[in-house]
Amino acid sequence: MKEKETCIAAIKNGGIETKLSMFLMGFGNIVHKQKIKGLLFMAAEIAYIVFMLVNGIHFISMLGSLGSVPQKEVWDEAQQVYLYTRGDQSVLILLYGVATVLLSLLMVWGWRGALKSAYKAECLDKSGHHVNTFAEDVKSLLNENLHRLLMTPPMLFIFGLTILPLIFMICMAFTNYSKIGNHLMLFDWVGLENFKALFDSNSILGSTFWSVLGWTLVWAFFATFTNYIFGMILSLVINRKETRAKGFWRFCFVLSCAVPMFVSLLIMRTMLQPNGAVNVLLRNLGIIAQDASLPFFTDPTWARVTVIVINIWVGVPYTLLQLTGVLQNIPAELYEAAKVDGANAIQRFFKITLPYMLYVTTPYLIVTFTGNVNNFNIIYLLSGGDPVTDLASTAGKTDLLVTWLYKLTVDKQYYNIGAVIGILTFIILAAGALLTYRNSKSYKEGEF
């Protein structure tokens, strides 16, 4: 019986003690020989009511205004100093309000569980069956209810450390919480104004958003498929029967994975500076003039190409490992049958190898594309989002949405716009990933 149907049945068919459990949680359990369990339900309800009376109702009531009393500076004649009165802090009001709402939803879930438990105890008791004691319920957590014991702590952490911050961030997108207008202590609800400002291509903020979004998608496409193509070529070459010392060649390419990525990126950034090792070497070889340097991070086009090329060097070893395993699992009988039918190497690749690889690695490609959209490390550690060609803009030519979001929140303190960008990034990635995967052969022909 489903949970909703069980609760409805408890309300319709339960006895007076079960019906009273709707208002006094655990009462039905106490009546039907489950005193400790009933008292725990009752204690949880009392604790919730006390919290709501002391703080909860106030937190929820303040959500509508997010505070109205500013901090004031008052001169104290006796001490000859300025004293600061405590004003409202909208951030805490919003956080406590959202936490109270989520706690209330959690309490509703607990109420449903208590009502179900009371009805189950009533049915067992009236039918003459054994009603579990508290000790037996605890013991069952190590047997048939082990999943509840193991899943409850992770769910509580997810609730408190993932769901609560996520909803808090979503709410932030509908406020004017930013350094603009000094809205860092007190801020208000502004509805969809932040979304309108971001979508307005005629404003500096809007034009920056569309520019950064376009480059983010271009970067993610090239960063994903260049790694995939070059990794595929390497894996095919190394995996050939004619290639000797396969393990050695794989070791050479995978060796870079042993070095922390941020170390490699910082070294490359140093080497590609105007007076770095690369430009100095080119000057000494006479390839460029003595007073010149290649604009790896100072020219927009050069900077974008540079980060894509370095990403290939960093990412190809991981793709090589993925595709090597796929190639080794393709049945050899398929190739032998194709040879008998007269298929050449190119035909075997496009008819057998490539379809099989794409079938297996489509989820990997989707995850990689999503990771590249949010690839903070490579962009921030290599170019820092530079070069900045428009001083009025808050983003550089290599900034992705995620690095621009970081600058807006940490450097500029435009938290509301940063929240909007975070929401839009999630929507774009979630919609794209779902549509792509559901239309792929991996989903349609797989056992999902």
SETINU-925659 format. One record per residue (C-alpha): x, y, z; residue number from 0; residue in one letter. Coordinates in pm, 1 decimal. Example, Ala and Ser with C-alpha at 12.3 -4.5 7.8 and 13.67 -1.06 7.14 Angstrom:
2
{pt {1230.0 -450.0 780.0} 0 a},
{pt {1367.0 -106.0 714.0} 1 s},
//
This chain:
448
{pt {0.0 0.0 0.0} 0 m},
{pt {137.2 339.1 -93.1} 1 k},
{pt {220.0 595.7 175.3} 2 e},
{pt {-57.7 837.6 72.6} 3 k},
{pt {-313.7 557.2 65.9} 4 e},
{pt {-195.1 438.0 409.3} 5 t},
{pt {-237.7 783.8 560.9} 6 c},
{pt {-584.3 820.4 408.5} 7 i},
{pt {-678.3 475.0 537.9} 8 a},
{pt {-553.1 568.5 885.2} 9 a},
{pt {-769.2 880.5 888.6} 10 i},
{pt {-1079.6 702.9 753.8} 11 k},
{pt {-1056.9 363.1 919.2} 12 n},
{pt {-840.3 422.1 1224.2} 13 g},
{pt {-978.1 427.8 1575.5} 14 g},
{pt {-1007.8 732.1 1795.0} 15 i},
{pt {-652.2 682.1 1922.4} 16 e},
{pt {-515.9 682.8 1565.2} 17 t},
{pt {-718.9 990.5 1476.1} 18 k},
{pt {-586.7 1166.1 1785.4} 19 l},
{pt {-236.5 1084.5 1660.8} 20 s},
{pt {-292.5 1344.7 1389.3} 21 m},
{pt {-281.3 1609.1 1662.3} 22 f},
{pt {-78.8 1433.5 1931.6} 23 l},
{pt {189.8 1235.8 1755.2} 24 m},
{pt {261.6 898.9 1909.8} 25 g},
{pt {-64.4 873.9 2107.3} 26 f},
{pt {-179.7 570.1 1909.5} 27 g},
{pt {156.2 398.2 1963.4} 28 n},
{pt {135.1 454.1 2339.1} 29 i},
{pt {-214.3 306.2 2352.6} 30 v},
{pt {-105.2 -2.4 2157.5} 31 h},
{pt {197.9 -110.7 2365.7} 32 k},
{pt {463.5 104.5 2197.0} 33 q},
{pt {521.0 354.9 2474.8} 34 k},
{pt {884.9 447.3 2405.6} 35 i},
{pt {823.0 490.9 2032.5} 36 k},
{pt {512.4 696.6 2102.6} 37 g},
{pt {695.8 915.9 2353.4} 38 l},
{pt {971.8 981.6 2098.3} 39 l},
{pt {715.1 1092.0 1840.0} 40 f},
{pt {551.1 1311.2 2102.3} 41 m},
{pt {884.3 1462.8 2207.9} 42 a},
{pt {965.5 1548.8 1845.2} 43 a},
{pt {630.1 1723.9 1807.1} 44 e},
{pt {671.0 1917.1 2132.6} 45 i},
{pt {1024.5 2023.7 2033.2} 46 a},
{pt {894.4 2145.8 1695.4} 47 y},
{pt {604.8 2338.9 1853.8} 48 i},
{pt {837.1 2501.7 2108.2} 49 v},
{pt {1081.2 2598.8 1834.1} 50 f},
{pt {803.1 2749.5 1621.7} 51 m},
{pt {662.4 2946.1 1914.8} 52 l},
{pt {1004.0 3076.3 2022.6} 53 v},
{pt {1167.7 3145.4 1685.0} 54 n},
{pt {1009.9 2966.8 1390.7} 55 g},
{pt {699.5 3180.6 1345.1} 56 i},
{pt {914.1 3495.0 1367.5} 57 h},
{pt {1158.9 3359.2 1106.1} 58 f},
{pt {880.9 3280.0 861.0} 59 i},
{pt {702.0 3610.8 920.7} 60 s},
{pt {1023.7 3800.8 838.3} 61 m},
{pt {1061.2 3629.0 500.6} 62 l},
{pt {817.0 3868.1 336.6} 63 g},
{pt {1014.8 4183.3 418.8} 64 s},
{pt {1367.1 4043.7 479.1} 65 l},
{pt {1409.8 4303.8 750.9} 66 g},
{pt {1361.2 4677.9 769.4} 67 s},
{pt {1571.2 4807.1 1060.9} 68 v},
{pt {1915.3 4930.7 948.0} 69 p},
{pt {2222.2 4938.0 1166.1} 70 q},
{pt {2267.2 5283.0 1322.3} 71 k},
{pt {2561.8 5475.5 1461.4} 72 e},
{pt {2489.0 5639.2 1799.2} 73 v},
{pt {2718.5 5869.4 1997.9} 74 w},
{pt {2756.7 5769.6 2363.5} 75 d},
{pt {2821.2 6080.3 2572.4} 76 e},
{pt {2927.0 5884.2 2879.5} 77 a},
{pt {3192.8 5675.3 2707.7} 78 q},
{pt {3271.6 5930.2 2435.0} 79 q},
{pt {3255.8 5663.9 2164.2} 80 v},
{pt {3027.7 5566.8 1880.3} 81 y},
{pt {2808.4 5265.5 1944.0} 82 l},
{pt {2641.1 5062.8 1670.9} 83 y},
{pt {2289.2 4940.0 1718.3} 84 t},
{pt {2212.7 4593.0 1591.0} 85 r},
{pt {1997.2 4614.8 1280.2} 86 g},
{pt {1832.8 4346.4 1070.5} 87 d},
{pt {2054.2 4123.4 858.5} 88 q},
{pt {1862.7 4008.5 554.0} 89 s},
{pt {2101.2 3720.3 482.7} 90 v},
{pt {2033.1 3559.4 819.5} 91 l},
{pt {1660.9 3629.4 792.3} 92 i},
{pt {1647.0 3456.8 455.6} 93 l},
{pt {1862.6 3164.9 571.5} 94 l},
{pt {1667.3 3107.1 893.6} 95 y},
{pt {1336.5 3145.4 710.4} 96 g},
{pt {1428.1 2891.4 442.8} 97 v},
{pt {1563.2 2652.6 708.7} 98 a},
{pt {1238.1 2683.7 906.3} 99 t},
{pt {1027.3 2609.1 599.0} 100 v},
{pt {1239.2 2300.9 520.2} 101 l},
{pt {1220.1 2191.1 883.9} 102 l},
{pt {840.8 2222.2 865.0} 103 s},
{pt {837.7 2002.4 552.7} 104 l},
{pt {1056.0 1751.5 735.5} 105 l},
{pt {808.9 1762.7 1023.7} 106 m},
{pt {520.6 1690.5 784.6} 107 v},
{pt {711.6 1384.5 663.1} 108 w},
{pt {760.8 1276.4 1026.8} 109 g},
{pt {391.7 1334.2 1098.1} 110 w},
{pt {294.8 1104.3 811.5} 111 r},
{pt {532.8 840.4 945.1} 112 g},
{pt {390.0 869.6 1295.8} 113 a},
{pt {33.0 838.6 1166.1} 114 l},
{pt {123.3 530.1 962.7} 115 k},
{pt {299.2 377.5 1262.9} 116 s},
{pt {-3.0 437.0 1488.3} 117 a},
{pt {-241.5 281.4 1237.0} 118 y},
{pt {-14.7 -19.4 1185.0} 119 k},
{pt {11.0 -75.0 1562.1} 120 a},
{pt {-368.6 -50.5 1592.9} 121 e},
{pt {-429.9 -301.8 1314.4} 122 c},
{pt {-180.9 -551.0 1460.6} 123 l},
{pt {-313.1 -515.6 1815.3} 124 d},
{pt {-680.3 -549.0 1722.6} 125 k},
{pt {-612.9 -851.5 1499.7} 126 s},
{pt {-429.9 -1027.0 1781.2} 127 g},
{pt {-88.6 -1015.2 1616.2} 128 h},
{pt {235.7 -929.7 1792.4} 129 h},
{pt {319.0 -558.0 1821.7} 130 v},
{pt {690.1 -489.6 1814.0} 131 n},
{pt {850.3 -341.0 2121.2} 132 t},
{pt {1099.5 -57.4 2099.0} 133 f},
{pt {1388.4 -300.9 2139.1} 134 a},
{pt {1253.6 -512.4 1853.5} 135 e},
{pt {1218.0 -204.0 1633.5} 136 d},
{pt {1579.5 -111.5 1705.9} 137 v},
{pt {1690.4 -467.4 1631.9} 138 k},
{pt {1501.9 -460.8 1300.6} 139 s},
{pt {1730.4 -175.4 1188.6} 140 l},
{pt {2004.8 -434.9 1155.4} 141 l},
{pt {1789.4 -672.0 949.2} 142 n},
{pt {1484.5 -592.6 735.3} 143 e},
{pt {1506.2 -217.6 801.7} 144 n},
{pt {1881.0 -190.1 749.9} 145 l},
{pt {1823.8 43.0 453.1} 146 h},
{pt {1661.7 297.3 684.0} 147 r},
{pt {1955.7 290.5 923.1} 148 l},
{pt {2209.7 333.8 643.6} 149 l},
{pt {2019.3 592.0 439.8} 150 m},
{pt {1895.9 823.3 715.8} 151 t},
{pt {2232.5 990.2 803.5} 152 p},
{pt {2325.5 1058.0 436.6} 153 p},
{pt {1977.9 1195.9 367.6} 154 m},
{pt {2002.9 1431.8 666.6} 155 l},
{pt {2341.1 1556.8 545.0} 156 f},
{pt {2206.2 1600.6 191.1} 157 i},
{pt {1908.5 1786.8 333.1} 158 f},
{pt {2122.5 2020.8 542.3} 159 g},
{pt {2432.0 2062.9 324.1} 160 l},
{pt {2288.4 2040.4 -29.4} 161 t},
{pt {1915.6 2110.1 -43.5} 162 i},
{pt {1917.6 2398.4 206.5} 163 l},
{pt {2209.0 2589.0 38.4} 164 p},
{pt {2058.0 2521.1 -304.3} 165 l},
{pt {1716.7 2666.8 -213.7} 166 i},
{pt {1888.1 2955.7 -33.7} 167 f},
{pt {2085.8 3032.5 -350.6} 168 m},
{pt {1774.4 3011.4 -567.3} 169 i},
{pt {1595.1 3256.3 -336.8} 170 c},
{pt {1896.1 3489.3 -355.7} 171 m},
{pt {1839.4 3526.3 -731.1} 172 a},
{pt {1509.4 3703.6 -662.7} 173 f},
{pt {1659.9 3969.8 -433.4} 174 t},
{pt {1883.4 4274.4 -479.8} 175 n},
{pt {2156.5 4133.8 -253.3} 176 y},
{pt {2466.9 4301.3 -396.1} 177 s},
{pt {2719.3 4576.5 -346.1} 178 k},
{pt {2514.8 4793.6 -582.6} 179 i},
{pt {2317.4 5037.3 -370.5} 180 g},
{pt {2489.4 4898.5 -58.9} 181 n},
{pt {2240.9 4611.5 -34.2} 182 h},
{pt {2472.6 4386.1 165.4} 183 l},
{pt {2304.0 4420.3 504.6} 184 m},
{pt {1944.0 4492.0 406.3} 185 l},
{pt {1797.9 4381.7 77.5} 186 f},
{pt {1452.3 4322.5 -67.5} 187 d},
{pt {1268.6 4090.0 -301.1} 188 w},
{pt {1280.6 4215.5 -660.0} 189 v},
{pt {1108.0 3930.9 -842.2} 190 g},
{pt {1243.1 3867.6 -1193.3} 191 l},
{pt {1435.5 4195.1 -1223.7} 192 e},
{pt {1774.3 4019.0 -1209.9} 193 n},
{pt {1674.1 3779.9 -1486.3} 194 f},
{pt {1550.4 4070.8 -1700.3} 195 k},
{pt {1878.2 4258.3 -1647.9} 196 a},
{pt {2079.8 3952.7 -1746.3} 197 l},
{pt {1876.5 3886.7 -2060.9} 198 f},
{pt {1886.1 4250.4 -2174.2} 199 d},
{pt {2145.9 4240.1 -2451.4} 200 s},
{pt {2155.3 4620.7 -2469.6} 201 n},
{pt {2299.4 4653.4 -2118.3} 202 s},
{pt {2661.9 4586.9 -2024.2} 203 i},
{pt {2559.8 4301.9 -1795.6} 204 l},
{pt {2334.3 4144.4 -2058.0} 205 g},
{pt {2585.4 4171.6 -2341.8} 206 s},
{pt {2852.0 4022.8 -2116.7} 207 t},
{pt {2624.2 3731.0 -2028.7} 208 f},
{pt {2549.7 3641.4 -2391.3} 209 w},
{pt {2916.3 3674.4 -2484.9} 210 s},
{pt {3030.4 3454.2 -2196.1} 211 v},
{pt {2752.7 3201.2 -2261.7} 212 l},
{pt {2852.1 3173.0 -2628.6} 213 g},
{pt {3219.2 3120.7 -2546.5} 214 w},
{pt {3129.8 2871.7 -2271.4} 215 t},
{pt {2940.0 2652.8 -2516.6} 216 l},
{pt {3214.7 2683.4 -2780.7} 217 v},
{pt {3479.3 2596.6 -2523.3} 218 w},
{pt {3281.8 2299.2 -2388.9} 219 a},
{pt {3228.2 2163.4 -2741.4} 220 f},
{pt {3592.6 2185.4 -2846.9} 221 f},
{pt {3730.1 2082.3 -2508.3} 222 a},
{pt {3510.6 1771.7 -2510.8} 223 t},
{pt {3545.8 1653.6 -2869.6} 224 f},
{pt {3912.0 1742.4 -2926.5} 225 t},
{pt {4001.4 1532.3 -2623.2} 226 n},
{pt {3776.5 1254.0 -2744.9} 227 y},
{pt {3908.8 1254.3 -3101.2} 228 i},
{pt {4278.4 1272.3 -3009.3} 229 f},
{pt {4230.5 1019.4 -2730.1} 230 g},
{pt {4055.2 789.0 -2974.8} 231 m},
{pt {4336.2 821.2 -3229.1} 232 i},
{pt {4599.2 743.5 -2966.1} 233 l},
{pt {4406.9 445.9 -2830.4} 234 s},
{pt {4357.6 305.4 -3182.1} 235 l},
{pt {4724.9 343.0 -3268.7} 236 v},
{pt {4850.1 190.7 -2943.2} 237 i},
{pt {4592.4 -89.1 -2948.6} 238 n},
{pt {4695.5 -213.4 -3298.5} 239 r},
{pt {4848.6 -558.0 -3324.3} 240 k},
{pt {5148.0 -407.8 -3505.3} 241 e},
{pt {5230.8 -169.0 -3218.4} 242 t},
{pt {5505.0 -299.6 -2993.2} 243 r},
{pt {5552.5 -215.0 -2624.4} 244 a},
{pt {5192.2 -106.6 -2578.6} 245 k},
{pt {5233.2 -75.6 -2203.6} 246 g},
{pt {5530.8 158.8 -2243.5} 247 f},
{pt {5343.1 396.0 -2474.1} 248 w},
{pt {5039.6 401.3 -2247.1} 249 r},
{pt {5270.1 474.1 -1954.3} 250 f},
{pt {5426.4 768.3 -2137.5} 251 c},
{pt {5091.3 934.1 -2207.5} 252 f},
{pt {4930.4 852.9 -1873.7} 253 v},
{pt {5232.8 973.2 -1675.0} 254 l},
{pt {5097.6 1329.0 -1677.5} 255 s},
{pt {4798.7 1207.7 -1469.5} 256 c},
{pt {5039.2 1147.2 -1180.5} 257 a},
{pt {5115.0 1519.1 -1158.0} 258 v},
{pt {4842.8 1728.4 -988.8} 259 p},
{pt {4657.6 1920.5 -1258.2} 260 m},
{pt {4692.2 2260.1 -1090.6} 261 f},
{pt {5071.0 2217.0 -1082.6} 262 v},
{pt {5081.2 2142.0 -1455.6} 263 s},
{pt {4855.2 2436.7 -1535.8} 264 l},
{pt {5057.9 2683.8 -1327.7} 265 l},
{pt {5379.3 2564.6 -1493.7} 266 i},
{pt {5226.0 2608.3 -1838.9} 267 m},
{pt {5098.8 2953.0 -1743.8} 268 r},
{pt {5448.1 3056.3 -1637.2} 269 t},
{pt {5607.9 2914.6 -1951.4} 270 m},
{pt {5367.8 3102.3 -2182.9} 271 l},
{pt {5411.7 3445.8 -2027.7} 272 q},
{pt {5565.9 3724.3 -2246.6} 273 p},
{pt {5903.1 3658.5 -2080.2} 274 n},
{pt {5839.2 3290.3 -2019.0} 275 g},
{pt {6040.8 2993.4 -2139.5} 276 a},
{pt {5851.3 2951.9 -2467.3} 277 v},
{pt {5888.3 3311.3 -2584.2} 278 n},
{pt {6252.9 3326.1 -2470.7} 279 v},
{pt {6328.4 3007.0 -2663.9} 280 l},
{pt {6158.1 3141.3 -2976.8} 281 l},
{pt {6362.1 3463.9 -2951.4} 282 r},
{pt {6686.8 3271.2 -2912.1} 283 n},
{pt {6603.9 3059.9 -3216.1} 284 l},
{pt {6530.2 3372.8 -3417.2} 285 g},
{pt {6172.1 3271.8 -3490.7} 286 i},
{pt {6037.9 3594.9 -3341.0} 287 i},
{pt {6200.7 3934.7 -3291.3} 288 a},
{pt {6401.0 4001.3 -2976.4} 289 q},
{pt {6153.6 4263.8 -2855.1} 290 d},
{pt {5844.7 4061.6 -2948.2} 291 a},
{pt {5648.6 3781.6 -2782.4} 292 s},
{pt {5359.2 3562.9 -2882.0} 293 l},
{pt {5036.9 3690.4 -2717.8} 294 p},
{pt {4928.9 3362.8 -2559.5} 295 f},
{pt {4715.6 3532.7 -2292.6} 296 f},
{pt {4700.0 3893.2 -2414.5} 297 t},
{pt {4514.1 3848.4 -2741.7} 298 d},
{pt {4153.6 3713.8 -2723.2} 299 p},
{pt {4187.2 3466.8 -3010.8} 300 t},
{pt {4530.4 3345.8 -2901.6} 301 w},
{pt {4410.8 3305.8 -2542.1} 302 a},
{pt {4107.4 3098.0 -2641.6} 303 r},
{pt {4308.4 2872.7 -2870.0} 304 v},
{pt {4577.8 2836.3 -2603.6} 305 t},
{pt {4340.6 2714.4 -2331.3} 306 v},
{pt {4182.3 2464.5 -2572.8} 307 i},
{pt {4521.7 2326.3 -2678.8} 308 v},
{pt {4647.0 2295.6 -2320.5} 309 i},
{pt {4321.3 2126.8 -2224.1} 310 n},
{pt {4395.2 1865.3 -2493.3} 311 i},
{pt {4733.5 1797.0 -2338.4} 312 w},
{pt {4578.9 1766.1 -1991.3} 313 v},
{pt {4267.9 1567.8 -2085.1} 314 g},
{pt {4377.2 1323.7 -2356.7} 315 v},
{pt {4539.0 1072.6 -2113.6} 316 p},
{pt {4206.3 1023.8 -1933.2} 317 y},
{pt {4023.8 969.4 -2262.7} 318 t},
{pt {4298.0 727.8 -2368.5} 319 l},
{pt {4233.5 515.9 -2060.2} 320 l},
{pt {3856.5 519.8 -2115.8} 321 q},
{pt {3869.0 424.1 -2482.5} 322 l},
{pt {4141.6 161.5 -2442.0} 323 t},
{pt {3907.7 -37.9 -2222.1} 324 g},
{pt {3625.8 0.5 -2474.6} 325 v},
{pt {3842.8 -112.7 -2767.2} 326 l},
{pt {3962.8 -419.4 -2581.7} 327 q},
{pt {3602.8 -526.4 -2524.2} 328 n},
{pt {3490.4 -514.2 -2888.8} 329 i},
{pt {3439.6 -876.4 -2999.7} 330 p},
{pt {3714.6 -985.0 -3239.6} 331 a},
{pt {3458.1 -1194.2 -3431.6} 332 e},
{pt {3300.9 -874.5 -3566.1} 333 l},
{pt {3627.9 -768.8 -3730.9} 334 y},
{pt {3692.3 -1116.7 -3867.4} 335 e},
{pt {3344.3 -1132.9 -4020.5} 336 a},
{pt {3389.7 -786.8 -4172.0} 337 a},
{pt {3721.2 -890.2 -4327.5} 338 k},
{pt {3558.2 -1197.6 -4478.3} 339 v},
{pt {3290.3 -971.7 -4629.9} 340 d},
{pt {3562.7 -759.6 -4787.6} 341 g},
{pt {3543.6 -450.9 -4562.6} 342 a},
{pt {3860.9 -242.2 -4556.2} 343 n},
{pt {4009.3 -71.1 -4248.2} 344 a},
{pt {3811.9 252.8 -4294.3} 345 i},
{pt {3483.6 67.6 -4335.3} 346 q},
{pt {3553.1 -146.3 -4028.8} 347 r},
{pt {3623.1 167.2 -3827.4} 348 f},
{pt {3302.6 351.0 -3926.1} 349 f},
{pt {3078.3 42.5 -3917.9} 350 k},
{pt {3210.7 -137.1 -3608.4} 351 i},
{pt {3462.3 56.8 -3397.7} 352 t},
{pt {3310.7 406.2 -3394.1} 353 l},
{pt {2945.0 300.5 -3337.9} 354 p},
{pt {3050.0 67.5 -3055.9} 355 y},
{pt {3264.6 335.1 -2891.2} 356 m},
{pt {2990.0 598.3 -2914.4} 357 l},
{pt {2731.6 352.8 -2781.8} 358 y},
{pt {2940.0 283.1 -2473.2} 359 v},
{pt {3084.6 630.8 -2414.6} 360 t},
{pt {2781.8 855.6 -2478.5} 361 t},
{pt {2718.2 896.4 -2102.0} 362 p},
{pt {3089.4 971.7 -2059.4} 363 y},
{pt {3071.9 1240.1 -2330.8} 364 l},
{pt {2770.5 1400.1 -2165.1} 365 i},
{pt {2943.5 1405.3 -1827.6} 366 v},
{pt {3261.7 1542.7 -1986.8} 367 t},
{pt {3071.5 1818.8 -2166.9} 368 f},
{pt {2898.7 1913.0 -1841.3} 369 t},
{pt {3231.4 1912.6 -1659.3} 370 g},
{pt {3388.6 2135.8 -1924.3} 371 n},
{pt {3107.9 2390.5 -1894.1} 372 v},
{pt {3201.3 2411.3 -1526.4} 373 n},
{pt {3575.4 2368.4 -1580.6} 374 n},
{pt {3691.0 2631.3 -1334.0} 375 f},
{pt {4048.9 2510.8 -1285.5} 376 n},
{pt {4182.2 2525.8 -1639.5} 377 i},
{pt {4046.4 2871.9 -1718.1} 378 i},
{pt {4116.4 3033.4 -1382.7} 379 y},
{pt {4464.7 2886.9 -1335.1} 380 l},
{pt {4577.6 2941.0 -1694.4} 381 l},
{pt {4436.8 3274.7 -1806.3} 382 s},
{pt {4232.9 3397.0 -1510.6} 383 g},
{pt {3964.8 3482.6 -1765.1} 384 g},
{pt {4192.1 3735.2 -1936.8} 385 d},
{pt {4233.1 3926.4 -2156.1} 386 p},
{pt {3983.7 4196.7 -2058.3} 387 v},
{pt {3920.2 4414.8 -2362.1} 388 t},
{pt {3623.4 4608.7 -2222.5} 389 d},
{pt {3699.2 4784.4 -1895.0} 390 l},
{pt {3327.2 4828.5 -1825.8} 391 a},
{pt {3276.2 4452.4 -1841.9} 392 s},
{pt {3314.1 4222.3 -1542.1} 393 t},
{pt {3437.5 3928.5 -1754.2} 394 a},
{pt {3735.7 3858.7 -1974.8} 395 g},
{pt {3740.9 3694.3 -2314.5} 396 k},
{pt {3821.5 3347.0 -2178.1} 397 t},
{pt {3586.5 3359.9 -1879.7} 398 d},
{pt {3333.3 3079.6 -1856.9} 399 l},
{pt {3002.2 3116.8 -1676.5} 400 l},
{pt {3152.4 2950.8 -1369.6} 401 v},
{pt {3460.8 3177.1 -1354.3} 402 t},
{pt {3246.1 3484.1 -1423.7} 403 w},
{pt {3015.1 3375.3 -1142.3} 404 l},
{pt {3319.3 3351.4 -913.1} 405 y},
{pt {3430.4 3703.1 -1002.7} 406 k},
{pt {3082.1 3846.5 -958.8} 407 l},
{pt {3038.9 3696.9 -613.3} 408 t},
{pt {3386.9 3695.0 -460.5} 409 v},
{pt {3543.2 3998.9 -628.8} 410 d},
{pt {3244.3 4222.6 -707.7} 411 k},
{pt {2995.7 4100.0 -442.2} 412 q},
{pt {2707.1 4086.9 -689.0} 413 y},
{pt {2555.5 3786.4 -517.3} 414 y},
{pt {2212.0 3817.2 -675.5} 415 n},
{pt {2346.6 3810.4 -1032.0} 416 i},
{pt {2578.3 3524.3 -940.0} 417 g},
{pt {2278.3 3325.5 -814.9} 418 a},
{pt {2093.0 3390.1 -1141.4} 419 v},
{pt {2392.4 3266.9 -1342.9} 420 i},
{pt {2411.1 2955.7 -1127.1} 421 g},
{pt {2042.2 2880.1 -1189.3} 422 i},
{pt {2070.6 2936.0 -1564.5} 423 l},
{pt {2382.1 2719.2 -1585.7} 424 t},
{pt {2199.7 2436.8 -1410.4} 425 f},
{pt {1894.7 2468.4 -1637.2} 426 i},
{pt {2106.7 2468.4 -1954.7} 427 i},
{pt {2315.3 2169.9 -1846.8} 428 l},
{pt {2025.5 1966.1 -1708.6} 429 a},
{pt {1806.3 2019.9 -2015.5} 430 a},
{pt {2093.4 1952.7 -2257.6} 431 g},
{pt {2211.5 1638.7 -2076.5} 432 a},
{pt {1861.8 1489.8 -2045.9} 433 l},
{pt {1766.4 1557.1 -2406.9} 434 l},
{pt {2096.0 1425.6 -2542.5} 435 t},
{pt {2097.4 1111.8 -2333.6} 436 y},
{pt {1731.9 1021.9 -2390.6} 437 r},
{pt {1784.7 1048.9 -2767.0} 438 n},
{pt {2102.2 840.2 -2767.7} 439 s},
{pt {2130.4 471.4 -2848.5} 440 k},
{pt {2280.0 412.5 -2504.0} 441 s},
{pt {1942.2 499.0 -2354.1} 442 y},
{pt {1707.5 363.4 -2621.1} 443 k},
{pt {1878.9 26.9 -2661.3} 444 e},
{pt {2018.3 -14.4 -2312.6} 445 g},
{pt {1851.7 -189.9 -2022.2} 446 e},
{pt {1747.7 116.5 -1822.5} 447 f},
//
